[in-house]
Amino acid sequence: MASFEIQGGYPLKGELTAQGAKNEALQIISACLISPDKITVTNIPEILDVIRLIELLQQLGVKVTRNGVGDYEFIADQVDPEYLLTDDFRVRAAGLRGSVMIIGPLLARFGKAYMPRPGGDKIGRRRLDTHFFGFMKLGARFEYNNKEGFFSVEGKDLRGTYMLLDEASVTGTANIVMAAALARGTTTIYNAACEPYLQQLCKMLNRMGAKISGIGSNLLTIEGVDRLGGTQHSILPDMIEIGSFIGMAAMTESELTIKNVSYDNLGIIPDAFRRLGIKLERRGDDIYIPSQSSYEIESYIDGSIMTIADAIWPGLTPDLLSVFLVVATQSKGSVLIHQKMFESRLFFVDKLMDMGAQVILCDPHRATVIGLNKQFRLRGMNMVSPDIRAGVALLIAAMSAEGTSVINNIEQIDRGYQRIDERLNKIGARIKRLP
């Protein structure tokens, strides 16, 4: 198990370029299973979760060619669905949350898909009901072996239908869209997710010959087609990494420019940081953050405490709540962080309190942060990364702290952030990777 040793208190200065979006990459790479033709994808983040998914596709029979960093070709003309019944598949798929995204394209093209209960971050319940209810609406048969934790979906004759999703699940919507793309007739999905990454998937499928309308809204209409072809696709920059860099700049009093952020696809993320008092400026498609010795949280018009809460798009992504919480510990003022979607994602705050932060964990979903206004620095300590997003939040805390910190289990960080230590060290960080 590798670790990071971080010398805190060093400001950064320079430019950073965000990696390709992890969440989009998992959907786009899975979608390559839906066509036998060549699909070229660029700006793929070469992080642990994505590499594992690519290896899984290779085991399924997909020909994968790496043309360069983040540039891959996929040809799925010899997929072997029987591999899904092997022990090797069960082991690989069970260790990767993103493996659930292969169900939709496999069901659409081959009429069957099997899946062990997928892994991923331990951040609370992450149910898959929306995925399977959608498949059943299209006419598939669903079975779940509770003893073995194994899902089975079969349906040779999928038919379009109307469905109202019980939740606006991003991965659920993506899976259903891929299955419906080759179903007979028209499928209407209401309460669909509409995140930029899902919009990217729909646009790519349309270039392959799908007929999807309503992209960007919560009402999608998919007219089924007989076959999808090849295409080229470029993945958006990762909004979570961009948000992490903004928070990191504020905490470490750094002057940073984040390059090529696809600003129009960031939604309310920049304004949410401004509510914490963080100055940032749009320069073309870049974000410039000046060095700030302090930042003050806004309050509501009536003077009551500000609340930062996650919501479905175009609301604030839940993946950044951990970063907002850490950044608030050194702000001037107080804020309530409300994590609605996952009931275990705030449980890393005990480590921040050990570092000297003033945080009250109200319940599994809410934490009140009393900002120290940088008058009392966090102190370095040894800790363990519990999940991807909490891991990078603890990294930000350690970089701003006095003294030396050690973060263990950094595989969790590597799952979502590509060579984060190398990239930050180039602009002034002091992070050592320990075996």
Summary of the structure (lengths in Angstrom):
residues: 435
radius of gyration: 21.9
end to end distance: 6.9
largest distance: 65.1
contacts: 1588
relative contact order: 0.15
helix: 34%
strand: 26%
